[in-house]
Amino acid sequence: MAKLGVIGGILYLLYGVVCLFAVMDGIQIWFGVNSFFAFFIALIIAYIPIVATVAGFIGATDAWDWSYLQAGALFFGPMVVYFLIAVIGVSLTSRK
């Protein structure tokens, strides 16, 4: 079971890095700054949930040429997965 937690942690870290780069590219498009400054601005903005989501959405759609559905899956997909895991967990534990 511990291996599953390690794998989950590594996947979550990789997901965070991809989202950080999407935010960074969104900042580059919005403000026209170079990658060096965009990286540090993205580190700060990543802690502001709504702003980071909007900047990442812009980065994924405009810089990476993703569709709105793909960008939505990147930023809202984990919430759907967490919700499904919670619902399945509650349904399994509530049965007697």
C-alpha positions as CSV (number, residue, x, y, z in Angstrom):
1,M,0.0,0.0,0.0
2,A,2.9,2.4,0.7
3,K,4.0,2.1,-2.9
4,L,0.6,3.3,-4.1
5,G,1.1,6.5,-2.0
6,V,4.6,7.1,-3.4
7,I,3.3,6.7,-6.9
8,G,0.4,9.0,-6.2
9,G,2.7,11.6,-4.7
10,I,5.0,11.5,-7.8
11,L,2.0,11.8,-10.1
12,Y,0.6,14.7,-8.1
13,L,4.1,16.5,-8.3
14,L,4.2,16.0,-12.1
15,Y,0.7,17.3,-12.4
16,G,1.7,20.4,-10.4
17,V,4.7,21.0,-12.6
18,V,2.6,20.8,-15.8
19,C,0.1,23.2,-14.3
20,L,3.0,25.6,-13.3
21,F,4.3,25.6,-16.8
22,A,0.8,26.3,-18.1
23,V,0.6,29.3,-15.7
24,M,4.0,30.4,-16.8
25,D,3.1,30.3,-20.5
26,G,-0.1,32.2,-19.7
27,I,1.8,34.9,-18.0
28,Q,4.2,35.2,-20.9
29,I,1.2,35.7,-23.3
30,W,-0.6,38.1,-21.0
31,F,2.3,40.3,-20.0
32,G,4.9,39.6,-22.7
33,V,7.7,38.9,-20.2
34,N,10.5,36.4,-20.8
35,S,10.6,32.9,-19.3
36,F,12.8,33.8,-16.4
37,F,10.5,36.4,-14.9
38,A,7.4,34.5,-15.9
39,F,8.6,31.5,-13.9
40,F,9.0,33.5,-10.7
41,I,5.7,35.3,-11.2
42,A,4.0,31.9,-11.8
43,L,5.4,30.6,-8.5
44,I,3.7,33.4,-6.7
45,I,0.5,33.3,-8.7
46,A,0.2,29.5,-8.3
47,Y,-0.9,30.1,-4.7
48,I,-3.9,32.2,-5.8
49,P,-6.4,29.6,-7.0
50,I,-8.7,31.5,-9.3
51,V,-5.9,33.6,-10.9
52,A,-3.7,30.6,-11.4
53,T,-6.5,28.7,-13.0
54,V,-7.3,31.5,-15.4
55,A,-3.6,32.1,-16.2
56,G,-3.0,28.3,-16.7
57,F,-6.2,28.1,-18.9
58,I,-4.9,30.9,-21.1
59,G,-1.4,29.3,-21.2
60,A,-2.9,25.9,-22.2
61,T,-5.3,27.3,-24.8
62,D,-3.2,30.1,-26.4
63,A,0.4,28.9,-25.9
64,W,-0.1,25.2,-26.3
65,D,-3.0,25.4,-28.7
66,W,-5.2,23.1,-26.6
67,S,-9.0,23.1,-26.8
68,Y,-11.1,24.4,-24.0
69,L,-12.1,20.9,-23.2
70,Q,-8.5,19.7,-22.8
71,A,-7.5,22.7,-20.7
72,G,-10.6,22.2,-18.6
73,A,-9.7,18.5,-18.1
74,L,-6.2,19.6,-17.0
75,F,-7.4,22.0,-14.4
76,F,-10.8,20.5,-13.3
77,G,-10.2,16.8,-14.0
78,P,-8.5,16.1,-10.7
79,M,-11.5,17.6,-8.8
80,V,-13.8,15.2,-10.7
81,V,-11.6,12.2,-9.8
82,Y,-11.4,13.3,-6.1
83,F,-15.2,13.6,-6.0
84,L,-15.7,10.2,-7.6
85,I,-13.3,8.6,-5.1
86,A,-15.1,10.3,-2.2
87,V,-18.5,9.1,-3.4
88,I,-17.3,5.6,-3.9
89,G,-15.6,5.6,-0.5
90,V,-18.7,6.8,1.2
91,S,-20.9,4.3,-0.6
92,L,-18.6,1.4,0.3
93,T,-18.3,2.3,4.0
94,S,-22.0,3.1,4.5
95,R,-23.1,-0.4,3.5
96,K,-23.7,-2.8,6.4
